[in-house]
């Protein structure tokens, strides 16, 4: 599966929009891009997935350009409770293969 | 909403002792996993289990580790003789195994068991 690269950490003030970009240059045709969120001392939690273009749900938006070599997770109007580590993963469509986590992006939201 | 549960939340043990970590995956899910996360490090895959057998395992999952689904609901991870370096958070996850067209089928993680080996 394609290796992903994302910033180690980001800081943001409450109420701002946060964009976390991930690069995955070697993504395969059938792969999906997914993002998981992990709060301290909790298990990772799936937040959004996409294949191409833009996906939006109640938590976030995911922007994927046509070449799919990168993706951007967008969190609108973050609050303190959005402080977490965000992982970008490239996965096969079935979802049942083991997940390969990188170090993720540690987002700190400041009041 | 259905969720994966794990017990205990925290387990303290002496080096060399056996521990069993327990998980109840989401009902009717077909794939089960164990991951671990050493403090300050990334989440690492240990083993996956499907149809009552190991489907995949990592290099970490050596002979000291074993998994079992003793009944229709529990999924356990046993560490036969714990070492100091086994201290970590252990996460169980499950996946339904049913894929909808055009939609990623996510894994659901439990809250974890913090294992401390003294």
Interface residues (C-beta under 8 A of the other chain):
Chain A: X32 X34 X38 X41 X42 X43 X44 X45 X46 X49 X51 X87 X91 X93 X94 X95 X96 X97 X98 X99 X100 X101 X102 X103 X104
Chain B: X4 X30 X31 X33 X35 X42 X43 X44 X45 X48 X50 X56 X58 X89 X91 X93 X95 X97 X99 X102 X103 X104 X105 X106 X107 X108 X109 X110 X111 X112 X114
